[in-house]
């Protein structure tokens, strides 16, 4: 799913990619930066029932803190982290891990925030996702209704807990809906107040 076009959901295409990756023995990588932990605790992989070999996740996992995560099958991850080992006991990585660094790599505040987010998701479970999805879908329906009342075709698309606006092909006055930006001359006629 494209983050700017959540209405496009090519599940059969991704199923075909999964089959091809399995057949040809290469990794299928899911970019779950937008969808991971936003649409389902298991991301689009869980929603579609298609598992990737690797997946990337972003700052939603850290409650907005700067974090990026690459997770996946040990077949691929062992080359990065040295293989399975347990923190706190005598086990150690069996292969030299790949060096990587960054400004917030293993940052204690970010990791604490990530743990808090994961515990919150685990505690709230499905109810959290259902509640947020219902609220977001209601908002999108109301906004599209407001646009329709003003003669503007549906330009807001969403999926579960996120939505995007796309007025790129709309009339000149519809382009003014870009939140509190746009031409002043027509803003009062067409913009929907955000309050």
PyMOL commands that set and color helices and strands:
alter all, ss='L'
color gray80, all
select helices_A, chain A and resi 11-24+43-48+59-62+74-81+108-124+126-149+174-177+184-190
alter helices_A, ss='H'
color red, helices_A
select strands_A, chain A and resi 29-31+54-57+69-72+156-159+162-165
alter strands_A, ss='S'
color yellow, strands_A
deselect
rebuild
show_as cartoon
